[in-house]
């Protein structure tokens, strides 16, 4: 948002994007509606032309993000492929999302529990679907004898947490682009499950 932004440029999407930035930087509870309004150079009551509450902003962010993560996973793993290929694809797309959507990842992983019911449970259920499907790929590879790991659940947790951490350290101007990081993490995932070339 530029200092010269005018009231006419403010829209629901602009409000949501501003809230996303501030939530990522300060946390949901650490961000006041007045701070969002200050960035947008409008009065706080004017925000209600674009939203009903601060929680509505968080709900929209979590809804979009968790739906996109699940869509990414399903689109990348629905194609034909052996177990190592499916795990590499699932890890790659998850790592890439955390490198390219860092604000969303930080907010969703930290602030989803701030939502009231039934929204919190609905979004947590969506995240669990992703977790269980990810674990299912590893369990399938173990059953097929191509993955060699004692606990598919623990391996799945390790791989997913490894990807989640990207949002905390990745920088666009860093030594590796997002594509390269995602490729490398997909190789790490195969090493974790003991996939043998």
N, C-alpha and C positions, 0 to 999 in steps of 0.2 A: 504494500500500500504506500503510495507516495504522499508527501506532505501536502501536495496541492490537490488531493482528491476532493471532489465536490459531492454534495449531498445526492445529486442526480446519479452518480456512479454507484451508489450503494444499492445492492440487491441481496436477495436471500443467499445466493452463492457466495457473494463477497463477505457477508456477515459470517457465514459458516467457515470460510477459508481463514478469516481473521481469528475466529474462535479457535480453530484448529491449531494455528500457530501459537497462540497464547497458552492454550491447554498443554501443548507439547513443551513449551518453555517453562511454564510455571505450575502446571498441574491444574486439574479441574477445580479443586477447592481453593487453589491459590490465585485463581482468575476471577475478577469481579466483572459484572456486566458493564460497569462504568469504564473499566480498562478497555474492553472491546469497543465501546463507544468512542473513547478517546482516540484510539488508533484510526477509527473510521471518520473522525472529526465530525461527529454528530452528537446530539444530546441522547442520554441514556433512554428516555422514554421513546425515542424514535426507533430504537431496536425492536420494539414490539410490533412494528409494521412488518417485520421480517421473521419473527419467531414468537413463541408463546412463553418460553422460559429458557434459562441457561441449560437446564437438563435436556430440553428438546434439542439443543445444539449437540450435546454429547451423544444423545440417542441417535441422531442422524449420522454422526461420524462413525459410531460403533456399528450401526446397521450397514452402512455402505462398505465399511472395511471388512467386516466378517463375511459379508456376502461375496465380496470380491475374492477373498482368500479361498473360500470354498469353490467358487467358480473356477479360479485358477487351477486348483488341485484337480477338480473333476475333468476339466478340459485337457489337462496334461496327462492324466492317467487313464483316460477312457480309451485311448488309442491302443492298438496292439503293441505288445512288447513283452519281453521277458521280465522277470522280477528285478534284476539289476537296472534295466532300462527304466522301468516304472519308478523305482526308488530314486534314481538319478534325476528324472524329470520332476518328481514331486519335490525333491530337495531344492533343485535349481530354481523352480518358480517361486518357492517360498523364500529362499535367500534373496532372489532378485527383487521381490516385493519389499523386503525389509531394507534393501539398499535404496530403492527408488521411491518408497512411500514411508520415509522415516517418521514424519510427524504423526501419521495415522498409527503406525506401529507403537510408538511411545505412548500415545493416548489410550489406545485400546488395551494394551498390556498392563497399563498402570491404573486406569480410571474406570474400567467397565463396572467394577463393584460399586461405584458411586451411583449407578442407576437404580431407580426404584423398580419394584415388581409391577407387572410381570415381565418387563423388558429385560431386566438383568438375566433372569432364567432363560428367556428366549435366545438371547445372544450367547450365553454360556453353552446352551445346548448346541448351537450352530458351531461353536468352537470345538465342542466335544466330538461332533460328527467328523470334523477334519482330523482331530487327534486319533480317533478310532480307525478311520480309513487309512491314515498314515501307518499306524501300527499294523493294520491288516496286510499291507504290502510286505512289511518285514516278516510277519508271521507266515505269509505265503511263501516267501523266499526260504525261510527256515524249513518249512514242511517239504519244499522241493529239493532241499539239500544244497542250495546255492548260497545261502547265508548261514553263517556259523556264529551265532550269538545266543547266549543263554536266556536272555529276557528281551523279547521283542518290545515290550512296554518300556523298559529302561532305555533300550537303544533308540526308540522313537522319541522319547523325552530328550535324550542327549542331542539328537540331530535337530529337533525343533528348537530347543533352547539355544543351540549354537547359531541357528539362523536368526532367532529373535535378537540376539546380541548385536547383530550387524547394524541395527537401527541406532545403537548407542555410539558406535565408533566410525561408521562409514562417512566419508566426505566426498563430494563430487570432484573436488580438486586433489584427491588423494592419489597415491601411486598406482592404484588399480581401478579400472572402471567397473561399474556394477556387473556387467556381463562376465568379466573375468573372475570376480569374486564369486558369483553364482556358480560358474563352472567349477571353480576350485572346491567350493563347499559340497557340490554334488559328488566329487571324488572323495572328499572326507567322509561323506555318509556311507559310501560303499566300503571304505576301510573300517568304519565303526562296526558294520555288520559282518565283517570278515568275508566280503565278496572276493573271490579269487579269479583273476583274469584267466 
